[in-house]
Amino acid sequence: MSMLSSFARLSLYQTRMIHQTIPAASSVFMKRQKKIDPEVAKQREARRRKRLEKEIRQMQKHSKKPKPVDELTLDVKSAKNIGERRRPVIELSMEQIDERAIALKDYTRSRIALQQKDDAWIRGAIESQRKALVELKKLSPELYNAAIQPAPNDLPLTIHGPTLTPPIKNYEAPDGDYIDTTRNWAS
């Protein structure tokens, strides 16, 4: 009960702090309204309503149009000779279909064979290099160490600094510039 009475006192306290002002209509600085003939006011209201209805009809009329797609539109020059641009449908005989399938299979086999030859050549070169390095290591460790060093002139590569940069704390990466190129079809 004591809590309820404290809330009641609080609400009374807040209502006493409300400040009421004189209505703005009775201000000295307000412009005085001219008296308008009721017929003129009706005509103005009718004109305003008619204009709004016309705008709504225009908006509804244009809202049903689909957005134009540039890829689907034909230029005038291409549209005029579209009959010349169409090719007749060619019916292939079963023999031609079989010949094309055999040719495709032969081509695929030749490509696979070429790929296998390339792989075998690379594997053979790597294996012979490995054997040569093993024999060189047995004969002379100094020459072996010199042989496994990268050649300085083969690759013009210069690396400075640490290979792995530690992350910067609390760094927010920028998103980059974004240019909106979306077309707006509303008129």
Secondary structure, 3 states (H helix, E strand, C coil): CHHHHHHHHHHHHHHHCCCCCCCHHHCCCCCCCCCCCHHHHHHHHHHHHHHHHHHHHHHHHHHCCCCCCHHHCCCHHHHHCHHHHCCCCCCCCHHHHHHHHHHHHHHHHHHHHHHHHHHHHHHHHHHHHHHHHHHHHHHCHHHHHHHHCCCCCCCCCCCCCCCCCCCCCCCCCCCCCCCCCCCCCCC
